[in-house]
Amino acid sequence: MTAAAGAPTVKCLVWDLDDTLWDGVVLEGDDPAPFPSALKTLAELDCRGILHAAASRGERSVTQRHLTKYQLADWYCAIEVGWGAKSAAVRRIAKALNIGLDTIAFVDNDPLERAEVASVLPMVRCYPATEVGQLPQYHEFRPEHITAEAAGRRRLYQAEWQRQEAEGEFTEGRQAFLDSLDLVMEVRPATEEDLSRASELTVRTHQLNSTGLTYGIDELRRLSSSPDHQVLLAKLRDRFGDYGIIGLAVTALVGRDSVLRLMLMSCRVASRGAGSVLLHHLIQQALAAGRRPVAHFVPTETNRNMLVTMRFAGYGATVTDEDRLVLAVDPERPLPKAPGHTRVIAGPARTAQEASPR
């Protein structure tokens, strides 16, 4: 099966293990090594930033020992081993990784298992095990941009798995858990090396996107060098590791206004309150430069949470311009309190001539 026209690029390949990743059934006493073609596919897709997960029949402890023995466990961000429906396992994997089911692919040697997943989850693309070696050649497994962060995406998700386990064991409440993470956000102007990742964010992020605009690398390069615009990136880290680049803000400096044309945040950090942290920083930056913070918002079926976040940050509705809501912060009114669980480090600022109103 190949991708339907317009289907998004695959973000995660979910593997059956017995007779798919290796030639044999571990629970029946076999000791199979992985297929060479499977190892090549694991490595190639990982370099492109495509995640791997497993949904297989058997006993978790036995399967885990075999994965560890052949140094395969580290490839996987989520492992589901049991006797339930494969479709249920795939659904749990999507939830754990916080990605859409339409960005998941599934490979299995058993046509009945593939049929079950395809019937319950028709948005999941299913492939026979005989095509494992060919998957990297398929269009749906070729992201438009392969960024420097792509090769490290697996580590980011594995760290997130550790965070989820730690949160599950935490007993002192959600705010106390956020405080315990020692979150640090770095906000800085985008550089040439960042442009691929910045463009990728505009394509990949939907729920936490203020206007739904997408920018190609050339457009971002032009805006980054323009004295009338700012293109800022946000990185996040905590005691478990680095989240990487998780946010983007594109601002136009118009008269005495600082107009936020696009603000987006990776869904991976929505539960960390990162959107509120970045918005508060942008507002403070604009006010410090003597500008009125203004923002555009274009409603979609999925970005209502972004509007709520903007309102809590201090943006109030002013006018509706066609299908676009224009919001602004009143400099005379006290600002809402900024989230206190994240420390913000600002990158190099623009020169006074560039940042001050004209």
Stockholm file with secondary structure:
# STOCKHOLM 1.0

chainA/1-358         MTAAAGAPTVKCLVWDLDDTLWDGVVLEGDDPAPFPSALKTLAELDCRGILHAAASRGERSVTQRHLTKYQLADWYCAIEVGWGAKSAAVRRIAKALNIGLDTIAFVDNDPLERAEVASVLPMVRCYPATEVGQLPQYHEFRPEHITAEAAGRRRLYQAEWQRQEAEGEFTEGRQAFLDSLDLVMEVRPATEEDLSRASELTVRTHQLNSTGLTYGIDELRRLSSSPDHQVLLAKLRDRFGDYGIIGLAVTALVGRDSVLRLMLMSCRVASRGAGSVLLHHLIQQALAAGRRPVAHFVPTETNRNMLVTMRFAGYGATVTDEDRLVLAVDPERPLPKAPGHTRVIAGPARTAQEASPR
#=GR chainA/1-358 SS CCCCTTCCCCCEEEECCBTTTBSSCGGGTCCCCBCHHHHHHHHHHHHTTCEEEEEEESCHHHHHHHHHHTTCGGGCSEEEEESSCHHHHHHHHHHHHTCCGGGEEEEESCHHHHHHHHHHCTTSEEEEGGGGGGGGGSGGGSCSCCCTTGGGHHHHHHHHHHHHHHHHHCCSCHHHHHHHTCEEEEEEECCGGGHHHHHHHHHHCCTTBSSCCCCCHHHHHHHHHCTTEEEEEEEEEETTEEEEEEEEEEEEEETTEEEEEEEEECGGGGGGTHHHHHHHHHHHHHHHTTCEEEEEECCCSSCHHHHHHHHHHTCEEEEEETTEEEEECCTTSCCCCCCSSEEEEECCCCCHHHHSCC
#=GC SS_cons         CCCCTTCCCCCEEEECCBTTTBSSCGGGTCCCCBCHHHHHHHHHHHHTTCEEEEEEESCHHHHHHHHHHTTCGGGCSEEEEESSCHHHHHHHHHHHHTCCGGGEEEEESCHHHHHHHHHHCTTSEEEEGGGGGGGGGSGGGSCSCCCTTGGGHHHHHHHHHHHHHHHHHCCSCHHHHHHHTCEEEEEEECCGGGHHHHHHHHHHCCTTBSSCCCCCHHHHHHHHHCTTEEEEEEEEEETTEEEEEEEEEEEEEETTEEEEEEEEECGGGGGGTHHHHHHHHHHHHHHHTTCEEEEEECCCSSCHHHHHHHHHHTCEEEEEETTEEEEECCTTSCCCCCCSSEEEEECCCCCHHHHSCC
//
